[in-house]
Amino acid sequence: MLYASCFPNVPVDETAMRALGFLPRESGAWLLEKKAETPGFSITYRVEGNSCRVEVTDTESGWEYDLFNVPSSGGATVRALREEAEGFLAEVGRRCFGVRPRRAEVLRYCKETYGTEADYPFQDSDAQVVRKPSGKWYGLLMTIPADKLIPGKRGEVEVINLKATPARIENPDFRYVFPAWHMNRKYWISVLLDSAIPEDLLHTLIDESYGLVR
């Protein structure tokens, strides 16, 4: 299965890749084969650019486990293998590409709920957008200086800009929801992607934005 654009479009940390067990290939790809947590299977990860191809092999027969690649397959074995692969890819993202965990969670939710693959609209930036089939953005993920949202706060924070209802725009709570940074504040909010924001609230805000973008 190809996990397209699952990492930022930035140079990989080669030291971190080697520490995880990946080996470089002449093509510029990185390869790792490891025993799966599910008995009887191995998983091969091939990272190339900002994408990863994952292959699962039945170790008894030596054949590729094709059900892993069938989206409609939902058996317990397939689910366990996918959860393991996606968890490991999240670790690769954090350690080797600087991915923040909540961003990965947001992108996974958008893909599972709306079939959205994020892209990188700006050169030399880790900002990503998620789009509706029409091509219009319903979310912009960015790493920005923390003091753009919270005066006096140091460092950087992850945010997602989402289209919001007038009630949310007029009443930001300044804990999770802020007036939009870098976009029109009449229609958009910035949501702070730290560990404190409740998952159900984050998903609701994404759903509202998707519905509001026409």
Summary of the structure (lengths in Angstrom):
residues: 214
radius of gyration: 18.9
end to end distance: 31.5
largest distance: 60.7
contacts: 619
relative contact order: 0.12
helix: 32%
strand: 27%
